Amino acid sequence: MSASSEDILATAARWVAEGEQVAIATVVETWGSSPRPAGSRLVVTASGRMEGSVSGGCIEGAVADVAKQTMESGAPQLLDFGISDDRAWEVGLACGGKLKVFVEKLG
């Protein structure tokens, strides 16, 4: 998934206009190695559509799960992920690193 930030926002707006429940996740901070820079976005619908990327590996799945919770509750969440170099590849953070992802409901 390699769409630009504007494309991600356009996709999110289109899905909202189609009546989908939508949440957007945005990388707000990174430290060390991170697959995606701050500002990267992932948009998720309640029906399971996804566009964009905030990391990869199991972090992306965890963010998608939280996005679904956020759509249900309406409460935004700030997620904090970090991993040691030893386990980095297992979870999608190439050489350790940390990132924070803000998840909010749209519409």
Phi, psi and chi 1 to 4 in degrees:
 res  aa     phi    psi   chi1   chi2   chi3   chi4
   1 MET       -  111.2  -66.7 -177.7 -121.0      -
   2 SER  -135.5   39.8   61.7      -      -      -
   3 ALA   -78.2  151.8      -      -      -      -
   4 SER   -71.0  165.9   74.2      -      -      -
   5 SER   -59.9  -39.8 -159.9      -      -      -
   6 GLU   -64.9  -40.2  -70.2   87.0   22.2      -
   7 ASP   -63.1  -40.2  -68.4  -18.2      -      -
   8 ILE   -62.2  -45.2  -61.5  -62.9      -      -
   9 LEU   -66.0  -37.7  -64.6  175.5      -      -
  10 ALA   -65.1  -41.2      -      -      -      -
  11 THR   -62.3  -45.3  -62.7      -      -      -
  12 ALA   -60.0  -44.1      -      -      -      -
  13 ALA   -63.5  -40.6      -      -      -      -
  14 ARG   -64.0  -44.0 -173.8  177.0   73.0 -111.8
  15 TRP   -64.7  -38.5  -71.5  -14.2      -      -
  16 VAL   -62.8  -44.3  167.7      -      -      -
  17 ALA   -62.2  -29.7      -      -      -      -
  18 GLU   -79.2   -2.5  -67.8  171.7   -1.0      -
  19 GLY    94.4    6.9      -      -      -      -
  20 GLU   -74.9  149.1  -73.5  -91.0   20.3      -
  21 GLN   -81.2  132.7  -73.5 -171.6    9.5      -
  22 VAL  -134.4  140.4  177.7      -      -      -
  23 ALA  -126.7  149.6      -      -      -      -
  24 ILE  -124.2  136.4 -169.3  161.1      -      -
  25 ALA  -113.6  134.0      -      -      -      -
  26 THR  -128.8  129.3  -54.6      -      -      -
  27 VAL   -69.4  119.5  175.7      -      -      -
  28 VAL  -104.9  -21.5  -67.3      -      -      -
  29 GLU  -153.1  147.3  -71.3 -176.1   66.3      -
  30 THR  -137.0  151.9   64.7      -      -      -
  31 TRP  -136.8  139.2  -61.8  -91.4      -      -
  32 GLY    67.4 -146.2      -      -      -      -
  33 SER   -80.3  131.8  177.9      -      -      -
  34 SER  -147.0  133.2  176.9      -      -      -
  35 PRO   -62.8  -27.8  -20.6   30.1      -      -
  36 ARG  -127.6  141.6  -58.1  -78.5 -176.2  -92.9
  37 PRO   -78.9  166.3   29.4  -35.7      -      -
  38 ALA   -55.0  140.9      -      -      -      -
  39 GLY    98.3  -14.3      -      -      -      -
  40 SER   -66.5  146.1  -63.4      -      -      -
  41 ARG  -132.0  151.3  -67.9 -171.7  168.9  111.1
  42 LEU  -131.9  127.2  171.9   68.7      -      -
  43 VAL  -110.5  137.8   62.8      -      -      -
  44 VAL  -133.4  139.8  179.2      -      -      -
  45 THR  -108.0  160.6   68.7      -      -      -
  46 ALA   -62.7  -27.3      -      -      -      -
  47 SER   -82.5   -3.0   67.0      -      -      -
  48 GLY   103.1    2.2      -      -      -      -
  49 ARG   -73.6  144.6  -66.1 -161.7  -85.0 -178.3
  50 MET  -140.3  146.1  -67.1  175.7   34.9      -
  51 GLU  -147.0  138.9 -176.8   72.9   35.0      -
  52 GLY    96.6 -168.0      -      -      -      -
  53 SER  -163.6  142.0 -179.2      -      -      -
  54 VAL  -116.6  -13.4  -68.3      -      -      -
  55 SER  -166.0  -76.7 -178.9      -      -      -
  56 GLY   130.0  177.4      -      -      -      -
  57 GLY    57.5 -153.1      -      -      -      -
  58 CYS   -72.7  -16.7   66.7      -      -      -
  59 ILE   -62.6  -43.9  -71.5  175.2      -      -
  60 GLU   -60.1  -42.7 -161.7  114.5  -66.9      -
  61 GLY   -63.2  -41.4      -      -      -      -
  62 ALA   -64.0  -40.8      -      -      -      -
  63 VAL   -64.5  -41.8  170.6      -      -      -
  64 ALA   -61.8  -40.7      -      -      -      -
  65 ASP   -62.6  -44.2  -71.4  -17.8      -      -
  66 VAL   -65.9  -36.2  169.1      -      -      -
  67 ALA   -59.2  -41.2      -      -      -      -
  68 LYS   -65.6  -39.8  -70.8 -179.7  179.8 -179.5
  69 GLN   -62.9  -41.0  -66.2  169.7    7.7      -
  70 THR   -64.9  -38.0  -62.2      -      -      -
  71 MET   -63.3  -38.1  -75.9 -179.1  -96.4      -
  72 GLU   -70.3  -44.5  -68.7  172.9   10.9      -
  73 SER   -89.5  -27.8   70.9      -      -      -
  74 GLY    81.2   -5.6      -      -      -      -
  75 ALA   -88.4  122.4      -      -      -      -
  76 PRO   -66.6  156.7   20.0  -25.0      -      -
  77 GLN  -137.3  145.6  -61.6 -174.4   53.9      -
  78 LEU  -111.0  116.7 -178.7   61.5      -      -
  79 LEU  -101.9  141.5  -49.8  176.0      -      -
  80 ASP  -123.9  116.9 -165.5   -5.3      -      -
  81 PHE  -118.0  137.4  -63.7   98.3      -      -
  82 GLY  -153.9  152.5      -      -      -      -
  83 ILE  -152.9  148.9 -164.5   71.1      -      -
  84 SER   -75.1  158.7   67.6      -      -      -
  85 ASP   -56.5  -34.6  -71.7  -17.3      -      -
  86 ASP   -61.0  -36.6  -64.0  -18.3      -      -
  87 ARG  -107.4    5.0  -63.1 -150.4   48.3 -129.2
  88 ALA   -55.5  -49.9      -      -      -      -
  89 TRP   -64.6  -31.9  -78.4  104.6      -      -
  90 GLU   -60.0  -33.7  -68.2  176.5   38.7      -
  91 VAL  -110.1    3.4  -62.4      -      -      -
  92 GLY    95.5   12.0      -      -      -      -
  93 LEU  -109.0  105.2  -70.4  172.7      -      -
  94 ALA   -49.6  -46.2      -      -      -      -
  95 CYS  -136.9   57.3  -64.9      -      -      -
  96 GLY    76.0 -153.4      -      -      -      -
  97 GLY   106.5  169.9      -      -      -      -
  98 LYS  -141.2  152.0  -63.4  179.8 -176.6 -178.9
  99 LEU  -150.9  153.3   69.0  147.3      -      -
 100 LYS  -117.5  136.5  -72.6 -171.3  178.7 -175.1
 101 VAL  -127.4  126.4  179.1      -      -      -
 102 PHE   -97.2  127.9 -177.2   71.6      -      -
 103 VAL  -118.3  129.1 -177.6      -      -      -
 104 GLU  -142.1  151.5   59.8 -170.8  -43.5      -
 105 LYS   -81.1  140.0 -178.4  177.9  179.4  178.6
 106 LEU  -103.6  153.6  -63.1 -178.6      -      -
 107 GLY    84.1      -      -      -      -      -
